[in-house]
Amino acid sequence: MTSPYCITIDDVKTAAGRIAGVAHRTPVLTCSSLNGLSKGRHLFFKVEALQKTGSFKFRGALNAVKEELERRKKADNDTALHVLTHSSGNHAQALALAAKLAGGSATTGSTAASTNVQATIVMPSNTPTVKRNAVQDFGATIVMVEPTNKARREKAEEIRQNTGASFIHPSEDPRVIAGQGTVCLEMLEQVQELTDKPLDVVIIPVGGGGLASGNIITLRSVLGDKVKIVLAEPAKLDDAKRSFEAKELLPHDPSNNLDSVADGLKTTLGPNTWPIIRDKADDILTVTEDEILLATKLIWERLKICIEPSAGVGIAACLGEEFQAKYPTQEYSNVGIILCGGNVDIVKISKKIEEAVARQSA
Amino acid sequence: MTSPYCITIDDVKTAAGRIAGVAHRTPVLTCSSLNGLSKGRHLFFKVEALQKTGSFKFRGALNAVKEELERRKKADNDTALHVLTHSSGNHAQALALAAKLAGGSATTGSTAASTNVQATIVMPSNTPTVKRNAVQDFGATIVMVEPTNKARREKAEEIRQNTGASFIHPSEDPRVIAGQGTVCLEMLEQVQELTDKPLDVVIIPVGGGGLASGNIITLRSVLGDKVKIVLAEPAKLDDAKRSFEAKELLPHDPSNNLDSVADGLKTTLGPNTWPIIRDKADDILTVTEDEILLATKLIWERLKICIEPSAGVGIAACLGEEFQAKYPTQEYSNVGIILCGGNVDIVKISKKIEEAVARQSA
């Protein structure tokens, strides 16, 4: 039987083996005061903010780089591997470090040169210096372009043609999707150590859909239809919800102001992630900017984890009225929430939180 | 041989058994970018910000409450236990939750009533509402007094005489000190799983000295004189350093402005904690307010843990010039740092951090 999707659970399991020992097995945390705020549910937070490079993106990037190395080795191709992407965000750091560590760890390569993985990241010129420095510190080459999607794509394609570099898309590459699917593979094992009841719901933030689609494959394979899979996105970036309702892949609403505080979720679904989400997600909820900010503050102050606002989207959805009404505690008691990343300028976001708190109490 | 100190390593080991399964075994985290900032050392962070109630204080409070319950049981005393303290900070929350959980878990008691532990916390009237609410949520009774040390002590003594409640001092109670000593007992085991070389230095923030003295007992017992034990405190609250240099227990310098951002370290050493520190610590370093703020920001942004500034004092000391000069990387490569707590108003501290960053770049 051929799968209609770009990956299967076997790809996720292979990815788990590939990244083991290099990627962190991030903790699952619980917090009784957050349980109380969620009408007595048991919330299980999978803390990908504590993953290497501060987000789940490292899993997919590492899986892709290691798969490339394996494939070249099989083909007796001993030219040095060169990987390439365009990203201003977490995938940029993730691929840069994955290239550095995958190269270093491939000690069975025939020559030293062949295990050295080169990485080139195309970044928009308005990328904050701190993110640029992180990528540079991992030894990647940065190519700056105008801050448009077109300029990024064209420059990456030009480099690919000139250098033969392997392009690794942040969310559409099947190896990236399979790598992200290891988040829930681990979470399900960890939750089993904490409780004898399985998860009733898993909430996953959705942007480009790599995290969502990879983990949908994992969850449906392990728990079947017994688990509700709820995706969450900012109302300002509701392409997934609009696509899900229309049953066709739609871009962002042109009337939307895309300036969400959850900037990690700005990208849109694509031909590989969309079919999985269309067929196998149960629900997509949206949250307001203030809900995201207040939820981010809650995680900072109660769970003591510095998440970025994109990771606050899941807990915001869980605490929102729509979720509480649709998924009553009695039936949906055990809830898994993926805290996808922690790369955040806390001083900057603190100011926005303060304004949100003021609006709340006004 | 009688120990000249209020506890021995056996008390710490007994405490570890008592609190196991109720207190968290908090993680030890590492971070390559922070290693880089520390001239290539290997830093091991014991994250007590992830302990129940957000600080290590829960360990000592729980050990004290459980020891009281055991002692009463042995004496066939089945009147309900009532514990009492004065604190505006982390010990208040810790004792409130310890009373709640120790009572609930002591299911072998003869009657339901005898396993119910009552807690009364004397708090100064200027305690922030959020801290008051946390204590109340755990079911403790709060008694408000004027915000002076004298008023707190007198009110607690009055309640003790009227009710027969057991007073549990935040840092001087030997059972509290033994409970705090379990931090390094765990850390040493966890570090051993991560590296084959032992810790060369452990850095511990010092305020009342419960954390410092308990863990000095643990470290000297397990590693002997091979480990350097460095205590760290704000320059504004340098009673430990001044006492250590004078070789006599001194109060805060009356000319000091005690308004440190590391408010958890404002208390001073006492007759039980002081002798251990005097005889068995290697060094006490002080750090400036800006060093504390910048170090706190580093932990937030690199380790992704929301520590309070008191917990930033240890990493601030580690990154400071004095430590780097006295303890060169070559000899002192593996450094353990206790991140003691995470109860912090991030929005408020963010503003102070922003000002510190501005001063730094001025």
Interface residues (C-beta under 8 A of the other chain):
Chain A: P27 L29 S33 G36 A49 L50 G54 A134 D137 K297 W300 E301 K304 I305 C306 I307 G342 V344 D345 I346 V347 S350 K351 I353 E354 V357
Chain B: P27 L29 S33 G36 A49 L50 G54 A134 D137 K297 W300 E301 K304 I305 C306 I307 G342 V344 D345 I346 V347 S350 K351 I353 E354 V357
